[in-house]
Amino acid sequence: MLKTLSLTAALILAGAAASAEMQVQLGGGWDGQKVPAGQQCALHGGKGATPPMTVSGIPSGAVWVIAYFNDKSYTPLSRNGGHGTIGFPVKGSTARLPAVPGMTASLPGGARVIHPARSRGDYASPGYLPPCSGGRGNRYTVDLRAIDKAGKVLAEVKTVDIGKY
C-alpha cells in the first residue's frame, strides 16, 4: 500500500511539474490596462517601444521567445503579429526581454525582427509598430512562443494585454 501511494504521489508531482506554464510580467510602467504616456507611435506624438517583459516557466531547450504584437481592435492588425513579430534570444527558465524601439529594424540585445508590422503608408514600420490608434481605446496584446533551435514551439502564452490606447 505504501509503495502504491509513493508511486501515485510521484506521478502527481511529475504531472504538476510538466504542466508548469510560461508566465509573463510586464515592466517599465506597462500595467496591461493603459499604454504608458509616450509609448504610442510618432504619428501621435510618442516614441514607443515594446514593453519590457519577464518571462518565467520557459521550457528546457528553448532558445528564442518570439513576441507577436497585435491590435485586437483593428482587424487587419489583430493577429499573427500585426504590429510586428520580434524574436528574443533566451537561456534558462526565466528571461528578461528588453524594451526594443518601434519603427526600426535595428534592435538591441540580440533581439531581431522576425516579421515587420503589416501596417502601410504613414504607419509602415520595418519592425514593431507602437500603439497608433490615436487614443481611441484600442486593445493591444502580445502572444509569446518559446521555440527550440529547430523552430518547434515548446510553449506559448496567448493574448497578454499590454494596454489600451
Solvent accessible surface area in square Angstrom, and as a share of the most:
residue,aa,sasa,rsa
1,M,179,0.80
2,L,139,0.69
3,K,171,0.73
4,T,83,0.48
5,L,98,0.49
6,S,64,0.41
7,L,112,0.56
8,T,60,0.35
9,A,49,0.38
10,A,54,0.42
11,L,117,0.58
12,I,115,0.59
13,L,125,0.62
14,A,60,0.46
15,G,40,0.38
16,A,60,0.46
17,A,75,0.58
18,A,90,0.70
19,S,73,0.47
20,A,74,0.57
21,E,132,0.59
22,M,9,0.04
23,Q,124,0.55
24,V,34,0.20
25,Q,127,0.56
26,L,33,0.16
27,G,27,0.26
28,G,63,0.61
29,G,63,0.61
30,W,11,0.04
31,D,90,0.47
32,G,12,0.12
33,Q,134,0.59
34,K,145,0.61
35,V,6,0.04
36,P,28,0.18
37,A,105,0.81
38,G,33,0.31
39,Q,46,0.21
40,Q,26,0.12
41,C,1,0.01
42,A,73,0.56
43,L,88,0.44
44,H,68,0.30
45,G,70,0.68
46,G,11,0.11
47,K,185,0.78
48,G,6,0.06
49,A,19,0.15
50,T,1,0.00
51,P,0,0.00
52,P,38,0.24
53,M,5,0.02
54,T,35,0.20
55,V,0,0.00
56,S,39,0.25
57,G,33,0.32
58,I,5,0.03
59,P,40,0.25
60,S,114,0.73
61,G,50,0.48
62,A,10,0.08
63,V,55,0.31
64,W,50,0.18
65,V,0,0.00
66,I,9,0.05
67,A,0,0.00
68,Y,37,0.14
69,F,2,0.01
70,N,1,0.00
71,D,5,0.03
72,K,69,0.29
73,S,65,0.42
74,Y,111,0.42
75,T,113,0.66
76,P,79,0.50
77,L,12,0.06
78,S,17,0.11
79,R,153,0.56
80,N,86,0.44
81,G,1,0.01
82,G,0,0.00
83,H,5,0.02
84,G,0,0.00
85,T,1,0.00
86,I,0,0.00
87,G,0,0.00
88,F,3,0.01
89,P,63,0.39
90,V,9,0.05
91,K,185,0.79
92,G,56,0.54
93,S,69,0.45
94,T,72,0.42
95,A,13,0.10
96,R,192,0.70
97,L,3,0.02
98,P,57,0.36
99,A,42,0.33
100,V,0,0.00
101,P,56,0.35
102,G,11,0.11
103,M,70,0.31
104,T,36,0.21
105,A,61,0.47
106,S,87,0.56
107,L,29,0.15
108,P,64,0.40
109,G,67,0.65
110,G,50,0.48
111,A,8,0.06
112,R,132,0.48
113,V,36,0.20
114,I,60,0.30
115,H,111,0.50
116,P,66,0.41
117,A,8,0.07
118,R,108,0.40
119,S,16,0.10
120,R,204,0.74
121,G,64,0.62
122,D,112,0.58
123,Y,92,0.35
124,A,51,0.40
125,S,9,0.06
126,P,71,0.45
127,G,0,0.00
128,Y,3,0.01
129,L,3,0.02
130,P,2,0.01
131,P,1,0.01
132,C,14,0.08
133,S,6,0.04
134,G,35,0.34
135,G,45,0.44
136,R,191,0.70
137,G,39,0.37
138,N,18,0.09
139,R,82,0.30
140,Y,5,0.02
141,T,0,0.00
142,V,0,0.00
143,D,20,0.11
144,L,0,0.00
145,R,67,0.25
146,A,0,0.00
147,I,29,0.15
148,D,29,0.15
149,K,187,0.79
150,A,95,0.73
151,G,44,0.42
152,K,131,0.55
153,V,71,0.41
154,L,58,0.29
155,A,26,0.20
156,E,78,0.35
157,V,30,0.17
158,K,129,0.55
159,T,54,0.31
160,V,26,0.15
161,D,59,0.31
162,I,3,0.01
163,G,2,0.02
164,K,106,0.45
165,Y,46,0.17
